[in-house]
Amino acid sequence: MSPDRFIALFQEYLRINTAHPNPDYDKTSAFLSSLCSNELPSHTFRTDCPAGKPIYIISRIGSSPSLPSILLNSHFDVVPVSEEHWSSPPFAAVRLDNGDIVARGAQDMKSVAIGYICALINLKDVSFKRTIHMAFMPDEETSGRDGMKAWVETEDFARLNVGMALDEGLPNINNFVFVYYNERSPWWIRIDIEGNAGHGSQFISDTAASKMLVILNRVQTFRDAQEKLWRDVYNGQSLGSVTSVNITFANLGVQYNVVPDKAFVGLDVRISPVMGIVEFQKILNGWVEGIEGTSITLVAQSDECPSSSIDPSDKYFSAISSSFKAKNVEYKTDIFPAATDSRWLRKKGIPCYGISFIRNTKMLLHDHNEYLNENELLNGIQFYTDLIPKLANLD
């Protein structure tokens, strides 16, 4: 199949509006079903629907199907857009003169899915020992709880006998590719604060507002220290190696002349596995230590998951490493700074590596004018064309 055809498939996929809150499941199903009928005739296609949301699986059965299979995972849902900030309609997949293709999902992560698909088209006459499953997941952009998290607990997933998986990474402005072997644990935290109330003309002690300021100062001190660590020790790279916190809610007050008796603070925390959840829990408790009338609620939390091996002797990682070497492409291992569907796989004991083969590209995930140059798309397809047989033919 020609490069132009691969680029056209990418544009066709991007033109399906799968943005929340109403992803177009029907057009996604039709697109993938058509691929199975016309481009991937040796594959099977089916859907599973935990929590009522469709999951699309395309499978190529290996010659030794009892061996653990390889899962090529992607999500088809994308985040909403603010069209007024885009240079072209965000689901038009306009191809610029320089080869940039502008569309929501170009980086996150329909390009990776097309990389898998086109690689398997290239490999349609190559035999595999292990079965290959391509999974197209919903709900990743809204936590994955109705998608991957629910799916990995089903009998349908167990029957796939997954031995390892590939998933998404991040674009990189430099000329190398990141390989992510773990990720930070997201925690959303609410701290409620109670204090003395009264008239706004008085000096009232132990107010909710004064307690809130103490807590916010402690949070900010921790944030500054982690940012300094990131910049000084990690040279402003490897964001996943430090723990971030951002104040996303700060609420108090009912009227200008009333000192309020209640306040709350909302925090978005991403806990690095370098720090660990046990250590962070001590820090969290320290933010309210000695302040009466406070309570902590974990609105959402994710447990730690095991790291996938990056030992050179590991057979899966060795296959990945050798594919980069075969392409003479530099790679760096890292901890993913946000959250992906990979964590649900790792928690099931399945090694998972996040790779988006996108170099020399400004990261525009969830941003306006998200794009990918056609040459990087084709480079990614060639990378997966080399990697997939290595994984699929491991004993």
N, C-alpha and C positions, 0 to 999 in steps of 0.2 A: 504494500500500500504506500502511496506517495506521501511525502511530508505535507503537501497541500491538503490531502484528505484528513490527516491527523489534525491539522489546524482547524479544518472545517468541523470535525467532530467536537473539538474543544469549544468552538463558538456555538455550536448547536446546544451543547450541554449548558453553557453559560446563559443562553437565552431562555432557559426554563427558570421562571421566577420562583425560587424556593426560599424566599425570605420569610421570616417570622413576621406576623403570627399565623400566616396562612400559606405554608409551602405548597407548591403545586405537585401533589403526589401523583396525580394521574399522568401528567406529562413526563414526570421522571420515570414512571413505570413504563410508559410507551417507548421512551428513548432507550432504556436498558433492554427491554424486550426486543426492540428492533435490532439492537446490537447482537443479541443472541441468535436471532433468525438470519441475519445477513453477514455479520462480520465474525462472529464467534460460534459457528455452527456446531462445534464439538462440545459446547458447554450446556449446562442446564441452568434454568432460571426459576426462582421461586420467591415467595414473600412470606415473612413471618410478622406478626403484628402484636407484640407486647404493648399493653396500655393503649391499644387502638391505633398505633402509629406504624406505618409499614417499614419493614426492613427488606432490602433487596439483596439476594445472594446469587452470585454467578459462580458456578463451580466447574473446574476442569479436573476430572478424575485421573489420578495417577496410576501407573502400572502396579504399584504396591500400596494400595489404599489403606492397608493396616498401619502404615507408618504415620506418625503424627503429621497433620496437614500444615500448610502455610496459609495464613490469613493476611490478605492485603486489604487493610481497612481504610475507609474514607467516610466522610459525612457529606450529605448532599444539601443539608439545610445551611442557610447563610443568614447573616444579621440584616436588619432593616437598613434602608438607605434614606438620605436626605437629598432628593433628586436635584434640588436647586443648587447644590454645591458640585455637581458633576459636570464635566465638560461634554458628555454625551449621555444618552439614556443608559442607566446602569445595567440594564438587561438586554442591551442591543449588541454587546460584544463587538464594538467597533474596532476595526483593525487600522491603526494609524500607518502613515507612510514609513515610519521607522521599524514597523513590525510589532509595536506594542498593541496588545489586545486589552481593551479597557472594559471591565465588567465586575460587578459584585461576585465574589467567589473565585476570581482569577488566581489569587494566591491562597485563599482559605476556603476550601481546598480542592476545588474541582480540577485544578491542574494535576494534582497528585493522582486523582482517580483516572483521569485521561492517560496519565503516564502508565498506570497499571494496564488499562484496557488496550492501549496501542502496543505496549510491549507484548501482551499475550496474542495480539493479532500478528505481530512479527514472528512469534514463536509457535504459530499454529501447527507447524509440521515437526516441531521438536518434541521428543518424548520426555515425560517427567516420571520419576518414581513416586513422588509425593503428590497428593491432591492439592490443588490450589483453589482457595475460596476468595472471591472478591466480595466484600461486604460494603453496602451503601447504606449508611445509618442516618436516621432522623435524630433530631433533638439534641445534638451535640452542643449547639450554640445556646441551649437553654438548660444546660447542666448534664444532659445524658441520662437522666434518671428514668425517662420513659423510652430510652433507646438502648444504648450499650449496657447500662447498669442493669436494666430489667432482662435484657436478652441473655447475658452470660449466666443467668440463673435458670435458664430453660433447658428442657431436654433437647430441643432443636439445636441449641448451641453445643451441648455435650456430644451430640452425635457427629459434629464436625471434627472432633478429635484434634483440636488445634494445638500444634507444638510450639509455634512462634508466630509473631505478627509484625507487620509494618504499619505505621500510621503517620500522621502529619508531623512536620517540623515547622521551621520558620524560614522565610527568605533572609538573605544575608546581603548586605551592601558590598561585602568584600568577595574575593575570588576563592572562597572555600564554602563547604557545605557542613552544616551542623548535623550531628547524629545525637539524638536525645535518648538517654537511657533511664531517666526518671523525671519526675516533675514535682513542683511544690504542691503542698496541700492547702486548698482554699478554705478559709474560715471566715464566716460573716458573724460579727459579734455585736450584740446590743448591750450597752451598759446603762441601766436605769439608776437615777440618782434622786434622792429625796432630801429636802432641807427645810429650814424655817421660812415661813412666808410673812408678808406684812405690807405696810404702806411704802411706796417708792421713795418717800422723803426721809426714811430712817436708815441708820447704820445697823442693819440686821446681820447677826453672825450666823455662820454655818448654813448659808443658803445653798440651794441646789446649784445656782450659778457659780458660786465660789468653789464648790466641790468639783464641779464640771471643769473649771479652769485648771485645777490641780491635776485631774486625770488627763486632760488634753496635753498639758505640759509634759507629763510623764510619757505619754504616747509619742509626742513629737521628739523628745530626747532619744527614745529608742529608735525612732525612724531616722533621725540624723546620724546616729551611730552606725546603723546598718548601711545607710547611703555612703558614709565615709569609708566603711569597710569595702563596699562594692567598688568605689572609685580608687582607693589607695592600694588595696590588696589585689583586686581582680581587674584593675585598669579599666573600669567602666564596662567590663564584659562579664559574661556568665552571671546574668541577673538571677538565675535560678539558684545560685550558691549562697545568696543572702535572703533574709526574710524581710518582706516589704509590708508596710501598713499604711493605709490611707483612711483619713476621716471622711466618711461619705454621708453621715448624718450628724447634725448637732441641733437639737431642738429643745427650746424652752420658751416660756412666756405666754401670757394671756392678754395683757394690757400694759400700756406704758407705765402706769402708776401703781402696778401691782408686782411685788417681788414674788416670783413663782416658787411653788413648793416642789415642783417636779421638773426633771430634765432627762433627756436620754442622748446618748452618743452611739452612732453606728460606725463600725470599722470593717474595712475589707483587708484581711490579712492573708498573705501567701507564705506559708511556712516552708522554709527550705529543709530538705532532708539532712543538710549539713548541720543545722541547728537541732532539728527533731521536735516532735510534738511535746514530749515530756518537758524539755527545757523551756519551750515556749509557754506551756501552761504555767510554769513558775513565774515567768515574766508577766503574763496576763494577770495573775493574782496580785502581783506587785503593783500593778497600775491602780488598784483600788485599796491597797493595804492601808489600814489606819483611817480610812474614810467611812464613817458610819452612814447607813442609809443607802448603800449601793448594792446592786445585784447584777450578775452577768448572765446573759442568755446567749447560747450558741444557736443562732438562727439557721445556719448551715455550716456543716463541717465535713471534712474528708479525712479519713485515717491515712496514715503513712502507707505507702506501698513499696514493695521490694524493688531495688534497682535491677535492671537487666544487665547481664554480664558484659563488661567491655574488656575482659581478659582475652589477650590474643589467642589463647588456646581454645576458647569457646567456639564451637563449630558454627553457630549462627553469626556471631560477631566477626569471625574470621572470614566468612563468605562476604559479609558486607564490606569489610576492610579491603579484601582482594578486588572487589568490583571498583572501588575508588582507585586503587593502584592501577588496575587495568586501563582506566580512563585517564590516568595521570592527573587526578583531581585531589586536591588537599581536603581533608575533613577534620573536624574537631568534635570530640565528645563533650556533652554538656547536659545540664539539668534544665528541663523546659520550665520557663518562668511562670506560665499560666497553667491551665487545666485542659486536658484533652480526654478523649475516650480511652487512651492508652492505660489510664490508671485503673479502669475496671478490669482490663485484661491482666495487668501485672498483679492485681490483688487476687486473681484466680491462679497465680503461679505461672502465668504464660509470659515468657520474655517478649518484650515489645520495644521496637526502635522507631523513633519519630524522625522521618527524613522527608524534607521537601527539597528536591534538587533545584533550588532557585538561588543562583549567585548573582552578584553585581546588580542587585535590585533593591530599591528602597522598600522597606517593609510598610505595607499599607493595609494590613489586616484591620477590618472594621472601620477603615478610613474612607474618605472620598477618593474617587478616581483610582480605585484599586486596579492594577494592571499586571500583565506578564508579557514579556517579549517572546515572540514566537520561537526565537532561537533557543531560549532557555527551556521552553516547553519541549522542543525536539531533543535537546541535550538530556533532559530528564527521561524522556522515552528511551533513549539509548542506554542510559544508566540502568533502568529497570529491565531492559531487554537483556543486559548482561547479568544482572543480579538474580533475577527470578530463577533461571535454570540452576544456578549455583545452590540456591536454597532448596529447590524442588528435587534435586538429585543427591542431596545428602543422605547417607545411609542412616 
